[in-house]
Amino acid sequence: MTMRYHDPSLDHDEAVRYLATTDRSKVTEALISIGLNEMDGGWAQNTCLQFIGHPDDDIASAAIVAIGHIARRFGEIDMTKIIPAFEQARRRGTALSASVNDAMDDIEMFT
């Protein structure tokens, strides 16, 4: 996995455009931006949930990390949706398990 720290600031429409591409870099940037900047927490959570099951581990990991950011920013998250998605991600492998653990730490700390 080739995750690197980057603090993207895409507006909502630009993030949606990035998500519609097949460019891994743009999709991961959009997901992190959504986690850090999107003002509609419900939309942000649901959008990230759609990408947790993505076959590309970098994209799935970015979606998981973004869920942690959403929990930190909004102080709430729908665990009935998050837990099954995180459990499925954990079954995929060690790299995603580490992202899930980090996101769960944020969820536990901020919600």
N, C-alpha and C positions, 0 to 999 in steps of 0.2 A: 504494500500500500504506500502511496506517495503523498500523504497528507502534509501540508505545510500551513503554517499560520498566516492568515491573511484576513484583514478586517474589511470586507467589501461593504459598500454602501450603495446598493442598487435600489431604485424606487420600485414600487410594486409592479408596474407595467414592464419595466426592464427585467425584473426577476422572472416574471411569467414568460417573457420571450426567451430568456436563457434556459428555462426549464423545458421549453419546447424543442430545444436543439438536441443533437446527438453528441455534442461536444462535452466530454467529461469535465473539463475545466470550467466551462460555463455553468453546467448543472450544479457542480459542487459549490461554485461561487454563489449562485442564486440561493441554494439551500442555506448556506451559512448567513448570507445577507438576510434572508427571511427570518432566521432565528434571532439575529441581532437587531433587526430594524423594523420588521413588519408590525404595523399598528393593530391589525386584526388578529388577535391571538388564536381564535377558533380556526380561521382560514389558514394561518401559519401552521398550526398543529396538524390539521387535516392534510395539507399539502405535503408536509414532511412525512407523515405516515404513509402516503402513497409511494414514497421513494425508499422507505426502509427495506422493502423487499426487492429492490432493484438488483439485478444480477451482478452489477459492477460494485465491488466492495468499497471503492472510494466514494461512490455516490451514496450507497447505503450508510456508510459511516458518517458522511456529512449530514445526512438526514437525522441520524441518531444524535449527533452533536448538537444540531439545531434544536432538537426537542429539549435538550438540557438548557439551552439558552432561553427558549420560550418559557420554560418553568421558572427560571431565574427572573426573567423580566416581568412575567404576569402573576407569579405567585400561585399559579394553579395549572393543572394539566388533567386531562381525562384519562385516568389510569385504567379504566375499563377497555380503552382502545390501545393504550401504550404497552401495557404488560404483555398481551399476546404478540404484538409486533416485536417487542424486545426479546421475548422468549424464542421466537422464530429466528431472529437475527443471531442470537447466541448459538443456536444449533448449527449455524453456517460455519463457525470457526472462531479461532482465537482473536483475530484482528477485530472482528465485530463485537466479540464479547468484551474486549477492553473498552470500546466506545460505549457499549451499553452500561458497563460499570461506571464510567465517568458521568454519563448522563443521569444514571440513577443517583449518584452522589449529589448532583445538582438538584434533582427532583426532591430528594429527602431533605436537603438543606433549605430549599427556598419555597417549598409548598407546605 
